[in-house]
């Protein structure tokens, strides 16, 4: 029989790490992994690199928690994000890769909070967009996908869908986008209610 999935507060995580509690360490390891995975994969990395960065991040968190003067001044998630981001930036620099993060050591925690807010908003918008596209149905879903994702020209789309010319395809794309916007903003209104 497996143990129940325990939820810990940020302070319980910190105290557990200070006291070498393996259950807390395991829970911490599982809780934020996907979060760091997205950070790395969305910034020129892969899952193997994300595992390495996350392992290093947890080690840093563990070592910092052991310091007698350590105090968590933000959410643990933000702290982990900050460490993972810094480690990933170092890795990218070391490999000579370009990156889009702005480094601002003095305001790093504030920037991370801002990054998190933007990240969560983008995730929410992407989920709403996916739901709206599903609701949109065919042929609009494929038409929009072909134009914006697959970068097909209006001539190619006209030929694929049997429109008489590119202008007709463009007209249909416009109508599809209007319907998509309607579905997207209806979802937004439903969330706010």
C-alpha positions in Angstrom: 0.0 0.0 0.0 1.4 3.4 -1.0 1.7 6.3 1.5 -0.8 9.1 1.0 0.4 12.1 -0.9 1.3 14.7 1.8 1.1 18.4 1.2 3.6 20.6 3.0 3.6 24.4 3.6 6.8 26.3 2.6 7.8 26.5 6.3 7.3 22.8 6.7 9.5 22.2 3.7 12.2 24.4 5.2 12.0 22.8 8.6 12.0 19.3 7.1 15.1 20.1 5.1 16.8 21.5 8.2 16.0 18.2 10.0 17.0 15.9 7.2 13.5 14.6 6.7 13.5 12.3 3.7 9.8 12.4 3.2 9.9 16.2 3.0 12.8 16.1 0.6 11.0 13.6 -1.7 7.8 15.7 -1.6 9.8 18.8 -2.4 11.6 17.1 -5.3 8.3 16.0 -6.9 6.4 19.2 -6.2 8.4 21.7 -8.3 10.1 19.5 -10.9 7.5 20.2 -13.7 7.8 23.8 -13.0 11.5 23.9 -13.5 11.2 21.5 -16.5 9.0 24.1 -18.3 11.5 26.8 -17.4 14.4 24.9 -19.0 12.6 23.5 -22.0 11.1 26.9 -22.8 14.5 28.4 -22.7 16.6 26.3 -25.2 16.9 23.3 -22.9 15.8 19.7 -22.8 14.4 17.3 -20.2 17.9 15.9 -19.3 19.3 19.3 -18.7 16.2 20.2 -16.7 16.8 17.2 -14.4 20.4 18.3 -13.9 19.4 21.9 -13.1 16.6 20.7 -10.8 19.0 18.4 -8.9 21.5 21.3 -8.5 18.6 23.6 -7.4 17.4 21.2 -4.7 21.0 20.8 -3.5 21.3 24.6 -3.2 18.0 24.9 -1.4 19.0 22.1 1.0 22.4 23.7 1.7 20.9 27.1 2.2 18.2 25.8 4.6 21.0 24.3 6.7 22.5 27.7 7.3 21.4 29.0 10.8 20.6 32.5 9.5 18.6 31.4 6.5 15.1 32.9 6.2 12.7 32.5 3.2 11.7 36.0 2.2 9.4 34.9 -0.7 7.3 31.8 -1.7 9.4 28.6 -1.9 8.3 28.2 -5.5 9.7 31.7 -6.3 12.9 30.9 -4.5 13.3 27.6 -6.4 12.5 29.4 -9.7 15.1 32.0 -8.9 17.9 29.4 -8.2 17.0 27.3 -11.3 16.9 30.4 -13.5 20.3 31.5 -12.2 21.8 28.0 -12.7 20.4 27.7 -16.2 21.7 31.2 -17.2 25.2 30.1 -16.0 24.9 26.9 -18.1 23.8 28.8 -21.2 26.6 31.3 -20.8 29.1 28.4 -20.3 27.8 26.8 -23.5 27.9 30.1 -25.4 24.2 30.0 -26.1 22.1 33.1 -26.4 19.2 33.6 -24.0 16.3 36.0 -23.4 16.4 36.3 -19.7 17.4 39.7 -18.4 19.9 39.6 -15.6 19.4 42.0 -12.8 21.1 40.7 -9.7 19.9 43.5 -7.4 16.2 43.0 -8.2 16.3 39.4 -8.9 13.5 38.3 -6.6 11.2 41.1 -7.8 11.9 40.1 -11.4 11.2 36.5 -10.6 7.8 37.5 -9.1 7.1 39.4 -12.3 8.3 36.6 -14.5 6.1 34.1 -12.5 3.0 36.3 -13.0 3.7 36.7 -16.7 4.4 32.9 -17.0 1.1 32.0 -15.2 -0.9 34.5 -17.4 0.6 33.0 -20.6 -0.2 29.5 -19.4 -3.8 30.5 -18.6 -4.1 32.2 -22.0 -2.6 29.2 -23.8 -5.1 26.9 -22.1 -8.0 29.2 -23.0 -6.8 29.4 -26.6 -6.5 25.6 -26.9 -10.1 25.2 -25.5 -11.3 27.9 -27.9 -9.6 26.3 -30.9 -11.2 22.9 -29.9 -14.6 24.6 -29.7 -14.0 26.4 -33.0 -14.1 23.1 -34.9 -13.2 22.3 -38.6 -12.2 23.7 -41.1 -11.4 26.8 -39.1 -9.1 25.0 -36.6 -7.0 23.5 -39.4 -7.0 26.8 -41.4 -5.7 28.8 -38.5 -3.2 26.1 -37.6 -1.9 26.0 -41.2 -1.5 29.8 -41.4 -0.1 30.6 -38.0 1.7 27.4 -37.0 2.6 25.8 -40.2 3.3 29.2 -41.9 1.4 28.2 -45.1 0.6 30.9 -47.6 -2.9 32.0 -48.5 -2.4 30.4 -51.9 -1.5 27.1 -50.3 -4.5 27.3 -48.0 -6.9 28.2 -50.9 -5.7 25.2 -52.8 -5.9 22.8 -49.7 -9.5 23.9 -48.8 -10.8 24.4 -52.4 -11.3 28.1 -52.2 -11.3 29.9 -55.6 -8.4 32.2 -54.7 -6.2 33.5 -51.9 -8.5 36.4 -51.2 -11.4 34.0 -50.5 -9.1 32.0 -48.2 -8.1 35.3 -46.4 -11.7 36.1 -46.0 -12.4 32.7 -44.5 -9.4 33.1 -42.2 -10.8 36.5 -41.0 -14.2 34.9 -40.2 -12.5 32.0 -38.4 -10.4 34.5 -36.3 -13.6 36.4 -35.4 -15.2 33.2 -34.1 -12.0 32.3 -32.3 -11.9 35.7 -30.5 -15.5 35.3 -29.6 -14.9 31.9 -28.0 -11.7 33.1 -26.3 -13.3 36.2 -24.7 -16.4 34.2 -23.7 -14.1 31.9 -21.7 -12.4 35.0 -20.2 -15.8 36.4 -19.1 -16.9 33.0 -17.7 -13.7 32.9 -15.6 -14.2 36.4 -14.2 -17.9 35.7 -13.2 
